[in-house]
Amino acid sequence: MLVFVGAALFACLLGAATGEGCCTPDQWQGVQASTSGYVYHHRPSVVQGLVYVVYDYTNKRSASFANYTSEGKTRRYRLVQRYVDDKEGKLYVVDLQSDKCYQKKLKRPFRKACVPDSAQKLGAFYMGAGDNKVDAVAYKAQVKTEHYKLDVSLSVTEQGCIPLGETVVGVARGVPLMETVGFVNIEPGIKDPSVFDIPKECEETFPALIMSGLEHDYNFLVV
Ligand SMILES: *[C@@H]1O[C@H](CO)[C@@H](O)[C@H](O)[C@H]1NC(C)=O
């Protein structure tokens, strides 16, 4: 469920143009390490996420292998997002314990990973020290829609707009939450494009015609 909240969140981040933002490179992969705290039906929860992500804006697709741990239990998922045209895509989520596939039509354009132009620059800083320094820039942004009221802090490297961190605080669909994400071990480019293949768990086990035959869709008497 958190997976979908996350995906929906990012969808709202695109802002109006003021020219302050930047976009990450078109193709990269790396690790998103997150901690999310939220209160759902009066019950506070914490979820730790460790997610390998592969981002391909050039071909409008993304893939991830995600481990979410809460109360000592880890759930593992594989996610693939694919777009055939600019308007409509499909999200495949495989629960790697049950090998069950969940599919969802995405009726919005593929989201480009950017600091929105509506973001306000908070300032420049660096991580590391001396010769091992990385210059970075921090921003803040707001998401205010019917369902989301969130303050977002973002940081990216000054050179190349490589993601470093993202923190979200607020209320999403009635759920108070705080989430912090660190981006580590980012590599430019894509090592293995087969991660974008439709997961085998999501393929139809029988061709549609055989399936409707088995279900006797078109018969009258056959049970
Ligand atoms: C998730 O957990 C599995 C099994 O422990 C491990 O093999 C895999 O590398 C983990 N994936 C991530 C993204 O940490």
The ligand as an SDF file (V2000), in Angstrom:
LIG
                    3D

 14 14  0  0  0  0  0  0  0  0999 V2000
   15.9210   -8.0330   -0.3020 C   0  0  0  0  0  0  0  0  0  0  0  0
   16.0440   -9.2090    0.4470 O   0  0  0  0  0  0  0  0  0  0  0  0
   16.5500  -10.3070   -0.2880 C   0  0  0  0  0  0  0  0  0  0  0  0
   16.4710  -11.5380    0.6020 C   0  0  0  0  0  0  0  0  0  0  0  0
   16.9720  -11.2870    1.8710 O   0  0  0  0  0  0  0  0  0  0  0  0
   17.9530   -9.9950   -0.7830 C   0  0  0  0  0  0  0  0  0  0  0  0
   18.4570  -11.0580   -1.5400 O   0  0  0  0  0  0  0  0  0  0  0  0
   17.8910   -8.7370   -1.6400 C   0  0  0  0  0  0  0  0  0  0  0  0
   19.1810   -8.3630   -2.0540 O   0  0  0  0  0  0  0  0  0  0  0  0
   17.2360   -7.5940   -0.9010 C   0  0  0  0  0  0  0  0  0  0  0  0
   17.0020   -6.5020   -1.8190 N   0  0  0  0  0  0  0  0  0  0  0  0
   17.2750   -5.2600   -1.4910 C   0  0  0  0  0  0  0  0  0  0  0  0
   16.8660   -4.2340   -2.4670 C   0  0  0  0  0  0  0  0  0  0  0  0
   17.8290   -4.9620   -0.4670 O   0  0  0  0  0  0  0  0  0  0  0  0
  1  2  1  0
  1 10  1  0
  2  3  1  0
  3  4  1  0
  3  6  1  0
  4  5  1  0
  6  7  1  0
  6  8  1  0
  8  9  1  0
  8 10  1  0
 10 11  1  0
 11 12  1  0
 12 13  1  0
 12 14  2  0
M  END
$$$$
